Amino acid sequence: MINFKENILREEWIKLDSRVRKITNLMDAIMDLLYGVTVTVTSVYREDVHSTHHYYRAADIRSREIKEEECVYLSALINVIFPYGKGSHETVIYHDVGEGVHFHIQVKAKSEERKRVS
């Protein structure tokens, strides 16, 4: 069961791209099985039009409950299963952009996905 840092995130979660929700749910299952940790969503929507968060194609989840090497392993595992498929972009990024280390989960636009399949 996924936790939310703030109640507003529950409302944003409903609008979130279903692919991000599915990947987050998978990460929750893996983190529970391997580490006994439940995922906490810390960010979904942002105003920045240059961010995948703005288009409900990204979510951030807390990583502080597991060790750094476990975070790196989990990111790599999910990126093998769900490759972003666009240059150096990744589906799961374990990073710190000034708000603390966390997982950033993102998917490309569905229009880009259709181009790849065609």
C-alpha positions as CSV (number, residue, x, y, z in Angstrom):
1,M,0.0,0.0,0.0
2,I,1.5,3.3,-1.1
3,N,1.7,6.2,1.4
4,F,1.5,9.9,0.5
5,K,3.5,12.7,2.2
6,E,0.6,15.1,1.9
7,N,-3.1,14.6,1.2
8,I,-3.0,16.7,-2.0
9,L,-0.8,14.0,-3.5
10,R,-3.7,11.5,-3.4
11,E,-5.6,13.7,-5.7
12,E,-2.6,14.2,-8.0
13,W,-2.0,10.5,-8.0
14,I,-5.4,9.9,-9.7
15,K,-4.3,12.2,-12.6
16,L,-0.9,10.6,-12.9
17,D,-0.1,8.6,-16.0
18,S,-1.1,5.0,-15.4
19,R,2.4,3.8,-16.4
20,V,4.0,5.8,-13.6
21,R,1.4,4.4,-11.1
22,K,2.2,0.8,-12.3
23,I,5.9,1.3,-12.0
24,T,5.5,2.9,-8.5
25,N,3.3,0.0,-7.4
26,L,5.9,-2.5,-8.6
27,M,8.6,-0.6,-6.7
28,D,6.4,-0.7,-3.7
29,A,6.0,-4.5,-4.0
30,I,9.8,-5.0,-4.4
31,M,10.7,-2.7,-1.6
32,D,8.2,-4.4,0.7
33,L,9.5,-7.9,-0.2
34,L,13.2,-7.1,-0.1
35,Y,13.4,-4.4,2.6
36,G,10.1,-4.4,4.5
37,V,9.5,-0.8,3.4
38,T,6.4,0.9,2.0
39,V,6.7,3.5,-0.8
40,T,5.9,7.1,0.2
41,V,5.1,9.5,-2.7
42,T,6.6,12.9,-2.0
43,S,5.8,14.8,-5.3
44,V,3.6,14.5,-8.3
45,Y,2.6,17.7,-10.0
46,R,4.8,20.8,-10.6
47,E,4.3,24.1,-12.3
48,D,7.5,23.9,-14.4
49,V,6.5,23.2,-18.0
50,H,10.0,21.7,-18.6
51,S,9.4,19.0,-16.1
52,T,7.7,15.6,-16.7
53,H,5.9,16.4,-13.4
54,H,3.9,19.2,-15.1
55,Y,2.3,16.7,-17.5
56,Y,1.6,14.1,-14.8
57,R,4.2,11.8,-16.2
58,A,6.5,11.7,-13.1
59,A,6.4,11.1,-9.4
60,D,9.0,11.3,-6.7
61,I,9.2,8.7,-3.9
62,R,11.2,8.6,-0.7
63,S,14.3,6.5,-0.6
64,R,15.7,7.2,2.9
65,E,14.4,4.0,4.4
66,I,16.8,1.8,2.4
67,K,20.6,1.9,1.9
68,E,22.2,3.8,-1.0
69,E,23.4,0.6,-2.7
70,E,19.9,-0.8,-2.5
71,C,18.5,2.3,-4.1
72,V,21.1,2.1,-6.9
73,Y,20.3,-1.6,-7.4
74,L,16.5,-1.0,-7.5
75,S,16.9,1.9,-10.0
76,A,19.0,-0.3,-12.3
77,L,16.5,-3.2,-12.0
78,I,13.5,-1.0,-12.9
79,N,15.4,0.6,-15.8
80,V,16.2,-2.8,-17.3
81,I,12.5,-3.8,-17.1
82,F,11.1,-0.5,-18.2
83,P,13.7,1.3,-20.4
84,Y,12.9,5.0,-21.1
85,G,14.2,4.5,-24.6
86,K,15.2,8.1,-25.4
87,G,18.9,9.0,-25.4
88,S,20.4,9.0,-21.9
89,H,17.0,9.3,-20.1
90,E,16.0,6.7,-17.6
91,T,12.7,5.7,-16.2
92,V,13.9,5.7,-12.6
93,I,16.5,8.2,-11.4
94,Y,18.0,8.0,-8.0
95,H,19.3,11.6,-7.3
96,D,19.3,14.8,-5.3
97,V,18.2,18.0,-6.9
98,G,18.4,20.0,-3.7
99,E,15.4,18.5,-1.9
100,G,17.2,15.4,-0.7
101,V,18.0,12.0,-2.3
102,H,15.0,10.3,-3.7
103,F,13.7,8.2,-6.6
104,H,12.3,10.1,-9.6
105,I,10.0,7.9,-11.7
106,Q,9.1,9.2,-15.2
107,V,7.7,8.0,-18.6
108,K,7.9,9.6,-22.0
109,A,4.9,11.1,-23.7
110,K,2.5,8.6,-25.2
111,S,3.0,10.3,-28.6
112,E,6.7,9.4,-28.3
113,E,5.7,5.8,-27.4
114,R,3.6,5.5,-30.5
115,K,6.4,6.7,-32.7
116,R,8.7,3.9,-31.3
117,V,6.1,1.2,-32.0
118,S,5.3,2.4,-35.5
